[in-house]
């Protein structure tokens, strides 16, 4: 799992590449997210365009990250989730929790 974090105005864009599954991938994303929140960041766009697979622990982490962001008066939005990720979120009934975008600029602009 590769994790690339960059800033777009007040929004942190987190681009993931690889598999978001139990183990190192989920642990690394959790640590990255915790570090950003502890640094005062509260607006996140999670780019899932190059995530090939998401398992239940990955889905759980997405919900946890969204919850933490909202507890800090922020939010987390999904960018370009794969059909597989959308299906998994839909099957678990969690898709409605997230705002989903296909254009990064629109996702970033939605915070303002």
N, C-alpha and C positions, 0 to 999 in steps of 0.2 A: 504494500500500500504506500503510494507516494502522496504526500500532503503538501500543498503549496498555498501559502496564505499571503494575500496582498490586500492593500487598502484601496477603496474607491470612495472618496469623501469620508463619511463617518461609518462606512460599512466595511466589514471584513469579508472578503470573498475567499472561501476555502475550497480549493479545487482538489478533488480526490481522483486517484488513478489506481485501478486494481480491484481487489475483492474486499468488501467491507464485511468481514466475518469474524467469528469468535477468535480471540487470541490477540496477536500483536497488532493487527489492523485496528480493531476496536479499541484496544488499550492506547494506541498512539493517537487516534482521533480524540478520545476522551481527554487525554493529557493536553493536547493542543487546545481543545475547546476550553478546558479548565484554566489554562494559562492565559488565554485571551480574556475570559470573563474576569479573572483575578486582576488583570491589567486595566479593567474598566470598560472593555468592549462589550456592547450589548446588541449590535445589529449585525446579522450574519446572513450571507448567501452561501449555501452549500452546493457547489457545482458537482453533480453526480454524472455528468456526461460521459466520463471514462471509467465509471464503476461497472464492472462486468457482473458482479454478483453481490447480493445483500442477503445475509441470513437473519434469523430472528434476533440475535444479539446486536447486529447492526441496526435493525429496525428499532429495537429498544433504545439504543444509544441516540438515534435521531430524535425520538420522542423525549428522552431525557434532556438532550441539548436544547430542544425547543422549550421545554418546561423551565429550565434554568434561565434561558434568555428572557422569557416572559416574567419570571420572578424578579428580574432586574429591570423591568419595564422596557425590554427590548423584544426582539423576535428573531426567528430563523426561518428562512425561505429556501425552497429547493429550486435548483436550476438544472434543467435537462436531465431529469431522472430517466433511466432506461425503462423500456416497456416492462422488463422484469421487476424493477424496483416499484413501478406504479402498480403492477398487478399484486405484488406482495403487500404493499400498503393498503390497497383496496380490499384484499382478502382478509386482512387483519382489522379492517374497519378504521384504519388510522389515516387514510389519505385525506379525509376532510379536515384533519388538524392542521395541515400544511397549505401554505400558498405555494403554488407551483408555477414556474416561469420557464420560457424557452429562450428568452433574450436577456442577457446579463444586464444591460442598461435599464430595462424595464424593472427587473428585480431590484436593482439598486435604487432606482427612482421611487419605488413603492414605499420606501421608508420615509420619504419627505413630503 
